[in-house]
Amino acid sequence: MILDVNRVEKKYLIDPVEMRFLKSRISTYMQEDVHNGRYGYTVRSVYFDSLYDSDYYDKEDGVDDRKKIRLRVYDTNSDCAKLELKEKKGGVQRKRSLLVTREEAEALINGDLHFLKENKDILAQNIYLIMQMGLYRPKCMVEYDRFAYLINENDTRITFDSNLRGSESNFNLFKEDAILYPLIYPTEITLEVKYNGFLMSNIKKALSYKMYTQISNSKYVKSRMLLRQRGGK
């Protein structure tokens, strides 16, 4: 199964008070994600990069056409994961996702690409060529808490991400009690606004009580602490 999504994604840094206020406003127009529960849900990803960290530096240098490859789960007990190729061209993000088994995800983390090579799907072949030619390997694991709202029109999603933590040495995607380290202050929350084409006026109004500054807030870049300490830009 393949998911192919094209949309605009904008990110803003807010605090817990602003989050509570915005939730009360947008909940009038949008429904909660069914996975939210009371406190939201957990997202965990393993990011891959080339031998020379080309995707990291493309992001840091603000290259217009860039990509990320990651494995993602929402439950460590899951028997599958999403393998995602996320590409940015100008202001539009394209995300294509391929559902892989738990065994295939673990093989990929261990450097075994055979299941991708044998998969005749175009996305699997594309990811295989990128990873094989660039000598891609897992570089970090990232986890955070997400509370999401959605509306079907324009494929609109608004998410609040908090408690970002990660590791550059632990890539066990399915380990429930994996040791991860805080990457941001507890009061830092990332507001993400995602939509296809244009943002509906009522939602735009609900979000515009204050002029937020748009930021480039890559969870992958934040997690590469060692690379930054070595002088990465």
KOLLO-794902 format. One record per residue (C-alpha): residue in one letter; residue number from 1; x negated, y, z negated. Coordinates in nm, 4 decimals. Layout:
<midren residuo="A" num="NUM" x="X" y="Y" z="Z"/>
...
REM end
This chain:
<midren residuo="M" num="1" x="0.0000" y="0.0000" z="0.0000"/>
<midren residuo="I" num="2" x="-0.1371" y="0.3412" z="0.1042"/>
<midren residuo="L" num="3" x="-0.0315" y="0.6824" z="-0.0219"/>
<midren residuo="D" num="4" x="-0.1192" y="0.9833" z="0.1960"/>
<midren residuo="V" num="5" x="-0.0526" y="1.3277" z="0.0460"/>
<midren residuo="N" num="6" x="-0.1344" y="1.6719" z="0.1857"/>
<midren residuo="R" num="7" x="-0.0773" y="1.9741" z="-0.0367"/>
<midren residuo="V" num="8" x="-0.2142" y="2.2939" z="-0.1837"/>
<midren residuo="E" num="9" x="-0.3672" y="2.2601" z="-0.5297"/>
<midren residuo="K" num="10" x="-0.4367" y="2.5565" z="-0.7582"/>
<midren residuo="K" num="11" x="-0.5900" y="2.5444" z="-1.1069"/>
<midren residuo="Y" num="12" x="-0.5737" y="2.7878" z="-1.3981"/>
<midren residuo="L" num="13" x="-0.7248" y="2.7850" z="-1.7463"/>
<midren residuo="I" num="14" x="-0.4682" y="2.8427" z="-2.0228"/>
<midren residuo="D" num="15" x="-0.4375" y="2.7876" z="-2.3989"/>
<midren residuo="P" num="16" x="-0.1878" y="2.5821" z="-2.6062"/>
<midren residuo="V" num="17" x="0.0406" y="2.8787" z="-2.6757"/>
<midren residuo="E" num="18" x="0.0659" y="2.9601" z="-2.3053"/>
<midren residuo="M" num="19" x="0.1276" y="2.5931" z="-2.2287"/>
<midren residuo="R" num="20" x="0.4247" y="2.5748" z="-2.4658"/>
<midren residuo="F" num="21" x="0.5717" y="2.8914" z="-2.3185"/>
<midren residuo="L" num="22" x="0.5291" y="2.7724" z="-1.9593"/>
<midren residuo="K" num="23" x="0.6786" y="2.4325" z="-2.0374"/>
<midren residuo="S" num="24" x="0.9926" y="2.5984" z="-2.1699"/>
<midren residuo="R" num="25" x="1.0239" y="2.8064" z="-1.8513"/>
<midren residuo="I" num="26" x="0.9581" y="2.5446" z="-1.5849"/>
<midren residuo="S" num="27" x="1.1656" y="2.2742" z="-1.7561"/>
<midren residuo="T" num="28" x="1.4728" y="2.4691" z="-1.6388"/>
<midren residuo="Y" num="29" x="1.3873" y="2.3970" z="-1.2753"/>
<midren residuo="M" num="30" x="1.1778" y="2.0809" z="-1.2825"/>
<midren residuo="Q" num="31" x="1.2146" y="1.7344" z="-1.4299"/>
<midren residuo="E" num="32" x="0.9566" y="1.5651" z="-1.6476"/>
<midren residuo="D" num="33" x="0.7488" y="1.2830" z="-1.5094"/>
<midren residuo="V" num="34" x="0.9073" y="0.9570" z="-1.6254"/>
<midren residuo="H" num="35" x="0.5715" y="0.8492" z="-1.7696"/>
<midren residuo="N" num="36" x="0.5386" y="1.1513" z="-1.9991"/>
<midren residuo="G" num="37" x="0.6875" y="1.0071" z="-2.3131"/>
<midren residuo="R" num="38" x="0.6635" y="1.2481" z="-2.6033"/>
<midren residuo="Y" num="39" x="0.3016" y="1.3546" z="-2.5614"/>
<midren residuo="G" num="40" x="0.2295" y="1.2850" z="-2.1946"/>
<midren residuo="Y" num="41" x="0.0153" y="1.0054" z="-2.0538"/>
<midren residuo="T" num="42" x="-0.3521" y="0.9213" z="-2.0149"/>
<midren residuo="V" num="43" x="-0.5429" y="0.9359" z="-1.6862"/>
<midren residuo="R" num="44" x="-0.8772" y="0.7582" z="-1.6513"/>
<midren residuo="S" num="45" x="-1.1043" y="0.7705" z="-1.3461"/>
<midren residuo="V" num="46" x="-1.4444" y="0.6422" z="-1.2402"/>
<midren residuo="Y" num="47" x="-1.6089" y="0.8776" z="-0.9893"/>
<midren residuo="F" num="48" x="-1.8562" y="0.7612" z="-0.7267"/>
<midren residuo="D" num="49" x="-2.1216" y="0.9676" z="-0.5533"/>
<midren residuo="S" num="50" x="-2.4071" y="0.9200" z="-0.3112"/>
<midren residuo="L" num="51" x="-2.7682" y="0.8461" z="-0.4000"/>
<midren residuo="Y" num="52" x="-2.8431" y="1.2192" z="-0.3882"/>
<midren residuo="D" num="53" x="-2.5144" y="1.3365" z="-0.5478"/>
<midren residuo="S" num="54" x="-2.3993" y="1.5036" z="-0.2261"/>
<midren residuo="D" num="55" x="-2.0354" y="1.5348" z="-0.3342"/>
<midren residuo="Y" num="56" x="-2.1372" y="1.6987" z="-0.6617"/>
<midren residuo="Y" num="57" x="-2.3523" y="1.9592" z="-0.4855"/>
<midren residuo="D" num="58" x="-2.0904" y="2.0229" z="-0.2155"/>
<midren residuo="K" num="59" x="-1.8441" y="2.1111" z="-0.4910"/>
<midren residuo="E" num="60" x="-2.0920" y="2.3248" z="-0.6818"/>
<midren residuo="D" num="61" x="-2.1953" y="2.5099" z="-0.3644"/>
<midren residuo="G" num="62" x="-1.8340" y="2.5760" z="-0.2662"/>
<midren residuo="V" num="63" x="-1.8532" y="2.3861" z="0.0634"/>
<midren residuo="D" num="64" x="-1.5147" y="2.4141" z="0.2359"/>
<midren residuo="D" num="65" x="-1.4989" y="2.0577" z="0.3688"/>
<midren residuo="R" num="66" x="-1.5770" y="1.8179" z="0.0870"/>
<midren residuo="K" num="67" x="-1.4632" y="1.4895" z="-0.0644"/>
<midren residuo="K" num="68" x="-1.4434" y="1.2734" z="-0.3756"/>
<midren residuo="I" num="69" x="-1.4110" y="0.8994" z="-0.4171"/>
<midren residuo="R" num="70" x="-1.2674" y="0.7614" z="-0.7387"/>
<midren residuo="L" num="71" x="-1.0931" y="0.4675" z="-0.9011"/>
<midren residuo="R" num="72" x="-0.7987" y="0.5622" z="-1.1226"/>
<midren residuo="V" num="73" x="-0.5777" y="0.3876" z="-1.3778"/>
<midren residuo="Y" num="74" x="-0.3025" y="0.5041" z="-1.6107"/>
<midren residuo="D" num="75" x="-0.3097" y="0.1957" z="-1.8320"/>
<midren residuo="T" num="76" x="-0.6184" y="-0.0062" z="-1.9263"/>
<midren residuo="N" num="77" x="-0.4039" y="-0.3199" z="-1.9324"/>
<midren residuo="S" num="78" x="-0.3061" y="-0.2752" z="-1.5692"/>
<midren residuo="D" num="79" x="-0.3854" y="-0.5519" z="-1.3209"/>
<midren residuo="C" num="80" x="-0.4567" y="-0.2967" z="-1.0467"/>
<midren residuo="A" num="81" x="-0.6108" y="0.0454" z="-0.9839"/>
<midren residuo="K" num="82" x="-0.5868" y="0.3212" z="-0.7250"/>
<midren residuo="L" num="83" x="-0.8907" y="0.3745" z="-0.5032"/>
<midren residuo="E" num="84" x="-0.8671" y="0.7332" z="-0.3821"/>
<midren residuo="L" num="85" x="-1.0390" y="0.9383" z="-0.1151"/>
<midren residuo="K" num="86" x="-0.9695" y="1.3051" z="-0.1836"/>
<midren residuo="E" num="87" x="-1.0702" y="1.5522" z="0.0867"/>
<midren residuo="K" num="88" x="-1.0526" y="1.9321" z="0.0833"/>
<midren residuo="K" num="89" x="-1.0393" y="2.1345" z="0.4022"/>
<midren residuo="G" num="90" x="-0.9968" y="2.5051" z="0.3399"/>
<midren residuo="G" num="91" x="-0.7055" y="2.5538" z="0.1002"/>
<midren residuo="V" num="92" x="-0.5435" y="2.2149" z="0.1602"/>
<midren residuo="Q" num="93" x="-0.6143" y="1.8904" z="-0.0238"/>
<midren residuo="R" num="94" x="-0.5565" y="1.5514" z="0.1347"/>
<midren residuo="K" num="95" x="-0.5440" y="1.2521" z="-0.0981"/>
<midren residuo="R" num="96" x="-0.5229" y="0.8980" z="0.0349"/>
<midren residuo="S" num="97" x="-0.4839" y="0.6129" z="-0.2105"/>
<midren residuo="L" num="98" x="-0.5301" y="0.2400" z="-0.1702"/>
<midren residuo="L" num="99" x="-0.4021" y="-0.0017" z="-0.4336"/>
<midren residuo="V" num="100" x="-0.6725" y="-0.2542" z="-0.5331"/>
<midren residuo="T" num="101" x="-0.6709" y="-0.5418" z="-0.7785"/>
<midren residuo="R" num="102" x="-0.8441" y="-0.5279" z="-1.1148"/>
<midren residuo="E" num="103" x="-1.1062" y="-0.7719" z="-0.9841"/>
<midren residuo="E" num="104" x="-1.1696" y="-0.5577" z="-0.6746"/>
<midren residuo="A" num="105" x="-1.2040" y="-0.2435" z="-0.8875"/>
<midren residuo="E" num="106" x="-1.4574" y="-0.4143" z="-1.1140"/>
<midren residuo="A" num="107" x="-1.6479" y="-0.5423" z="-0.8097"/>
<midren residuo="L" num="108" x="-1.6682" y="-0.1905" z="-0.6668"/>
<midren residuo="I" num="109" x="-1.8021" y="-0.0535" z="-0.9952"/>
<midren residuo="N" num="110" x="-2.0684" y="-0.3252" z="-0.9863"/>
<midren residuo="G" num="111" x="-2.1746" y="-0.2226" z="-0.6339"/>
<midren residuo="D" num="112" x="-1.9956" y="-0.4991" z="-0.4407"/>
<midren residuo="L" num="113" x="-1.8213" y="-0.3517" z="-0.1331"/>
<midren residuo="H" num="114" x="-1.7327" y="-0.6783" z="0.0398"/>
<midren residuo="F" num="115" x="-1.3586" y="-0.6574" z="-0.0192"/>
<midren residuo="L" num="116" x="-1.3530" y="-0.3157" z="0.1523"/>
<midren residuo="K" num="117" x="-1.5538" y="-0.4437" z="0.4475"/>
<midren residuo="E" num="118" x="-1.3120" y="-0.7338" z="0.4939"/>
<midren residuo="N" num="119" x="-1.0020" y="-0.5133" z="0.4610"/>
<midren residuo="K" num="120" x="-0.8817" y="-0.4102" z="0.8102"/>
<midren residuo="D" num="121" x="-0.6948" y="-0.1060" z="0.6822"/>
<midren residuo="I" num="122" x="-0.8307" y="0.2210" z="0.8229"/>
<midren residuo="L" num="123" x="-0.8644" y="0.3851" z="0.4781"/>
<midren residuo="A" num="124" x="-1.0523" y="0.0852" z="0.3359"/>
<midren residuo="Q" num="125" x="-1.2884" y="0.0928" z="0.6357"/>
<midren residuo="N" num="126" x="-1.3389" y="0.4676" z="0.6001"/>
<midren residuo="I" num="127" x="-1.4271" y="0.4406" z="0.2310"/>
<midren residuo="Y" num="128" x="-1.6536" y="0.1425" z="0.3017"/>
<midren residuo="L" num="129" x="-1.8544" y="0.3357" z="0.5627"/>
<midren residuo="I" num="130" x="-1.8894" y="0.6426" z="0.3381"/>
<midren residuo="M" num="131" x="-2.0037" y="0.4359" z="0.0394"/>
<midren residuo="Q" num="132" x="-2.2309" y="0.2050" z="0.2370"/>
<midren residuo="M" num="133" x="-2.4068" y="0.4793" z="0.4350"/>
<midren residuo="G" num="134" x="-2.4409" y="0.7138" z="0.1348"/>
<midren residuo="L" num="135" x="-2.5399" y="0.4399" z="-0.1127"/>
<midren residuo="Y" num="136" x="-2.2511" y="0.5381" z="-0.3386"/>
<midren residuo="R" num="137" x="-2.2477" y="0.4174" z="-0.6965"/>
<midren residuo="P" num="138" x="-2.0390" y="0.5034" z="-1.0052"/>
<midren residuo="K" num="139" x="-2.1693" y="0.8218" z="-1.1683"/>
<midren residuo="C" num="140" x="-1.9258" y="0.8922" z="-1.4520"/>
<midren residuo="M" num="141" x="-1.5983" y="0.7974" z="-1.6147"/>
<midren residuo="V" num="142" x="-1.3483" y="1.0671" z="-1.7075"/>
<midren residuo="E" num="143" x="-1.0331" y="1.0531" z="-1.9184"/>
<midren residuo="Y" num="144" x="-0.7779" y="1.3175" z="-2.0173"/>
<midren residuo="D" num="145" x="-0.4202" y="1.3645" z="-2.1359"/>
<midren residuo="R" num="146" x="-0.1611" y="1.4870" z="-1.8859"/>
<midren residuo="F" num="147" x="0.1908" y="1.6233" z="-1.9185"/>
<midren residuo="A" num="148" x="0.3629" y="1.6564" z="-1.5808"/>
<midren residuo="Y" num="149" x="0.6697" y="1.8091" z="-1.4193"/>
<midren residuo="L" num="150" x="0.7914" y="1.7465" z="-1.0677"/>
<midren residuo="I" num="151" x="1.0490" y="1.8325" z="-0.8076"/>
<midren residuo="N" num="152" x="1.1014" y="1.6538" z="-0.4776"/>
<midren residuo="E" num="153" x="1.1200" y="1.9679" z="-0.2665"/>
<midren residuo="N" num="154" x="0.7790" y="2.0474" z="-0.1167"/>
<midren residuo="D" num="155" x="0.6271" y="1.7604" z="-0.3154"/>
<midren residuo="T" num="156" x="0.5803" y="2.0044" z="-0.6057"/>
<midren residuo="R" num="157" x="0.4000" y="1.8948" z="-0.9235"/>
<midren residuo="I" num="158" x="0.2898" y="2.1017" z="-1.2206"/>
<midren residuo="T" num="159" x="0.0572" y="1.9376" z="-1.4689"/>
<midren residuo="F" num="160" x="-0.1048" y="2.0334" z="-1.7996"/>
<midren residuo="D" num="161" x="-0.4337" y="1.8503" z="-1.8595"/>
<midren residuo="S" num="162" x="-0.6098" y="1.8534" z="-2.1974"/>
<midren residuo="N" num="163" x="-0.8659" y="1.6710" z="-2.4138"/>
<midren residuo="L" num="164" x="-1.1053" y="1.6016" z="-2.1295"/>
<midren residuo="R" num="165" x="-1.3668" y="1.3432" z="-2.2280"/>
<midren residuo="G" num="166" x="-1.6167" y="1.1372" z="-2.0331"/>
<midren residuo="S" num="167" x="-1.9366" y="0.9384" z="-2.0052"/>
<midren residuo="E" num="168" x="-2.2208" y="0.9047" z="-1.7550"/>
<midren residuo="S" num="169" x="-2.3195" y="0.5593" z="-1.8760"/>
<midren residuo="N" num="170" x="-1.9914" y="0.3781" z="-1.9437"/>
<midren residuo="F" num="171" x="-1.7953" y="0.2762" z="-1.6321"/>
<midren residuo="N" num="172" x="-1.5677" y="0.0117" z="-1.7853"/>
<midren residuo="L" num="173" x="-1.2407" y="0.1341" z="-1.6368"/>
<midren residuo="F" num="174" x="-1.0286" y="-0.1227" z="-1.8190"/>
<midren residuo="K" num="175" x="-1.1857" y="-0.1101" z="-2.1667"/>
<midren residuo="E" num="176" x="-0.9222" y="0.0264" z="-2.4026"/>
<midren residuo="D" num="177" x="-1.1585" y="0.1677" z="-2.6661"/>
<midren residuo="A" num="178" x="-1.4323" y="0.2939" z="-2.4336"/>
<midren residuo="I" num="179" x="-1.6705" y="0.5411" z="-2.5984"/>
<midren residuo="L" num="180" x="-1.6228" y="0.8822" z="-2.4362"/>
<midren residuo="Y" num="181" x="-1.7435" y="1.2272" z="-2.5388"/>
<midren residuo="P" num="182" x="-1.5521" y="1.5594" z="-2.5436"/>
<midren residuo="L" num="183" x="-1.6304" y="1.7752" z="-2.2401"/>
<midren residuo="I" num="184" x="-1.4247" y="2.0863" z="-2.3251"/>
<midren residuo="Y" num="185" x="-1.3004" y="2.2792" z="-2.6284"/>
<midren residuo="P" num="186" x="-0.9744" y="2.1479" z="-2.7816"/>
<midren residuo="T" num="187" x="-0.7961" y="2.4732" z="-2.6890"/>
<midren residuo="E" num="188" x="-0.8808" y="2.4479" z="-2.3171"/>
<midren residuo="I" num="189" x="-0.5932" y="2.3335" z="-2.0985"/>
<midren residuo="T" num="190" x="-0.5946" y="2.3146" z="-1.7207"/>
<midren residuo="L" num="191" x="-0.2722" y="2.4113" z="-1.5489"/>
<midren residuo="E" num="192" x="-0.2515" y="2.2574" z="-1.2006"/>
<midren residuo="V" num="193" x="0.0083" y="2.3737" z="-0.9502"/>
<midren residuo="K" num="194" x="0.0474" y="2.1445" z="-0.6473"/>
<midren residuo="Y" num="195" x="0.2853" y="2.1880" z="-0.3568"/>
<midren residuo="N" num="196" x="0.3279" y="2.1253" z="0.0135"/>
<midren residuo="G" num="197" x="0.3516" y="2.4366" z="0.2334"/>
<midren residuo="F" num="198" x="0.4895" y="2.6959" z="-0.0086"/>
<midren residuo="L" num="199" x="0.5851" y="2.7215" z="-0.3736"/>
<midren residuo="M" num="200" x="0.9593" y="2.7641" z="-0.4337"/>
<midren residuo="S" num="201" x="1.0488" y="3.1140" z="-0.5554"/>
<midren residuo="N" num="202" x="1.2169" y="3.0095" z="-0.8823"/>
<midren residuo="I" num="203" x="0.9137" y="2.8052" z="-0.9863"/>
<midren residuo="K" num="204" x="0.6768" y="3.0824" z="-0.8821"/>
<midren residuo="K" num="205" x="0.8786" y="3.3258" z="-1.0946"/>
<midren residuo="A" num="206" x="0.8710" y="3.0922" z="-1.3943"/>
<midren residuo="L" num="207" x="0.4929" y="3.0751" z="-1.3725"/>
<midren residuo="S" num="208" x="0.4295" y="3.4444" z="-1.3082"/>
<midren residuo="Y" num="209" x="0.5027" y="3.6030" z="-1.6462"/>
<midren residuo="K" num="210" x="0.1288" y="3.6626" z="-1.6705"/>
<midren residuo="M" num="211" x="-0.1459" y="3.7099" z="-1.4129"/>
<midren residuo="Y" num="212" x="-0.3563" y="3.3955" z="-1.4436"/>
<midren residuo="T" num="213" x="-0.6999" y="3.3784" z="-1.2876"/>
<midren residuo="Q" num="214" x="-0.7386" y="3.0914" z="-1.0459"/>
<midren residuo="I" num="215" x="-1.0403" y="2.8744" z="-1.1259"/>
<midren residuo="S" num="216" x="-1.2408" y="2.5959" z="-0.9694"/>
<midren residuo="N" num="217" x="-1.2228" y="2.3443" z="-1.2492"/>
<midren residuo="S" num="218" x="-1.3576" y="2.0084" z="-1.1349"/>
<midren residuo="K" num="219" x="-1.3305" y="1.7329" z="-1.3933"/>
<midren residuo="Y" num="220" x="-1.5993" y="1.5451" z="-1.2046"/>
<midren residuo="V" num="221" x="-1.8449" y="1.8350" z="-1.2177"/>
<midren residuo="K" num="222" x="-1.7736" y="1.8942" z="-1.5874"/>
<midren residuo="S" num="223" x="-1.8497" y="1.5303" z="-1.6606"/>
<midren residuo="R" num="224" x="-2.1944" y="1.5401" z="-1.4966"/>
<midren residuo="M" num="225" x="-2.3602" y="1.6897" z="-1.8021"/>
<midren residuo="L" num="226" x="-2.6998" y="1.5287" z="-1.7405"/>
<midren residuo="L" num="227" x="-2.7150" y="1.6625" z="-1.3872"/>
<midren residuo="R" num="228" x="-2.6347" y="2.0144" z="-1.5072"/>
<midren residuo="Q" num="229" x="-2.8980" y="1.9892" z="-1.7823"/>
<midren residuo="R" num="230" x="-3.1558" y="1.8931" z="-1.5197"/>
<midren residuo="G" num="231" x="-3.0927" y="2.2182" z="-1.3377"/>
<midren residuo="G" num="232" x="-2.7916" y="2.1378" z="-1.1212"/>
<midren residuo="K" num="233" x="-2.6230" y="2.4562" z="-1.0038"/>
REM end
